[in-house]
Amino acid sequence: MKRFEIHNEALAELDEAIEWYNQRRDGLGVELHDEVSAAIAKVVADPGIGARHGNSSYRFYRVMRFPYLVYYRDLPDMIWVAAIAHGRRRPNYWRRRKPP
C-alpha cells in the first residue's frame, strides 16, 4: 500500500468544513472527518477507484453522506491529495496546486 500526502490547503479546507458542520450540529464535523478519512483510505487501497477528472492525471472520489470530493493523483511513490472540495462550489480552483 502506498503512502499518501495531503496538500496543506486541502487540510485547511477540511478543517474549515469540520468547523462549519460542528456549528450546525455538535459532532457533525467529526462525522465529516471520519467520512473523508474513509474515502482517502479507499483511494490509497485502490488508486483506480476514483473517476478521472476530464482528461487530466487527476481523479476524484466522492465522500459518503457529505457533498465533498477528494481530488488526487496516483504518483509513483504516493497518493497525493490536492483538494477536499465541496462538490458544488468553485470548480477547479485547486488545479494550480502541485505535488511536492
C-alpha positions as CSV (number, residue, x, y, z in Angstrom):
1,M,0.0,0.0,0.0
2,K,1.3,3.4,-0.9
3,R,1.7,6.3,1.5
4,F,-0.4,9.4,1.0
5,E,0.1,13.1,1.4
6,I,-2.5,15.8,1.6
7,H,-1.8,19.3,0.4
8,N,-1.7,21.9,3.3
9,E,-4.5,23.9,1.7
10,A,-6.6,20.8,1.4
11,L,-6.2,20.2,5.1
12,A,-7.2,23.8,5.8
13,E,-10.3,23.3,3.7
14,L,-11.2,20.2,5.7
15,D,-10.7,22.0,9.0
16,E,-13.0,24.8,7.8
17,A,-15.7,22.4,6.7
18,I,-15.4,20.5,10.0
19,E,-15.8,23.7,12.0
20,W,-18.8,24.7,9.8
21,Y,-20.6,21.4,10.3
22,N,-19.9,21.4,14.1
23,Q,-21.6,24.8,14.3
24,R,-24.6,23.2,12.7
25,R,-24.8,20.2,15.0
26,D,-22.3,19.1,17.6
27,G,-20.3,16.2,16.4
28,L,-21.3,16.5,12.7
29,G,-17.8,17.8,11.8
30,V,-16.3,14.7,13.3
31,E,-18.6,12.6,11.1
32,L,-17.3,14.6,8.1
33,H,-13.7,13.9,9.2
34,D,-14.5,10.2,9.5
35,E,-16.1,10.0,6.1
36,V,-13.2,11.9,4.4
37,S,-10.7,9.6,6.2
38,A,-12.6,6.5,4.9
39,A,-12.7,7.9,1.4
40,I,-8.9,8.5,1.5
41,A,-8.3,5.0,2.8
42,K,-10.3,3.6,-0.1
43,V,-8.3,5.6,-2.6
44,V,-5.0,4.5,-1.0
45,A,-6.1,0.9,-1.1
46,D,-7.2,1.1,-4.7
47,P,-6.0,4.2,-6.5
48,G,-8.0,3.4,-9.6
49,I,-11.3,3.6,-7.7
50,G,-11.9,7.3,-8.4
51,A,-13.2,8.7,-11.7
52,R,-10.9,10.6,-14.0
53,H,-11.2,14.3,-13.8
54,G,-11.6,15.2,-17.5
55,N,-8.6,14.1,-19.4
56,S,-6.1,15.2,-16.7
57,S,-4.0,13.0,-14.5
58,Y,-6.3,13.8,-11.5
59,R,-9.0,11.5,-10.2
60,F,-11.8,12.2,-7.7
61,Y,-13.7,10.2,-5.2
62,R,-17.0,11.1,-3.6
63,V,-17.2,11.4,0.2
64,M,-20.2,9.5,1.5
65,R,-23.0,11.5,3.2
66,F,-21.4,14.9,2.5
67,P,-21.2,16.9,-0.7
68,Y,-17.4,16.7,-0.9
69,L,-14.9,15.2,-3.3
70,V,-11.3,14.1,-2.8
71,Y,-9.2,15.1,-5.8
72,Y,-6.0,13.2,-6.0
73,R,-3.1,11.9,-8.2
74,D,-1.6,8.5,-8.2
75,L,2.1,9.2,-8.2
76,P,4.8,6.5,-8.4
77,D,5.7,6.8,-4.7
78,M,2.5,8.0,-3.2
79,I,-1.1,9.1,-3.5
80,W,-1.2,12.9,-3.4
81,V,-4.4,14.6,-2.3
82,A,-4.7,18.0,-4.0
83,A,-8.1,19.0,-2.5
84,I,-11.0,18.1,-0.4
85,A,-13.5,20.2,-2.2
86,H,-17.2,21.0,-1.9
87,G,-18.8,19.4,-5.0
88,R,-20.9,22.4,-5.8
89,R,-18.6,25.3,-5.2
90,R,-15.7,26.9,-7.1
91,P,-14.9,24.1,-9.6
92,N,-11.3,23.5,-10.4
93,Y,-9.9,26.2,-8.0
94,W,-7.4,23.6,-6.8
95,R,-5.9,22.8,-10.2
96,R,-2.8,25.0,-9.7
97,R,-1.6,23.0,-6.7
98,K,1.5,21.0,-7.3
99,P,2.7,17.8,-5.6
100,P,5.9,18.0,-3.6
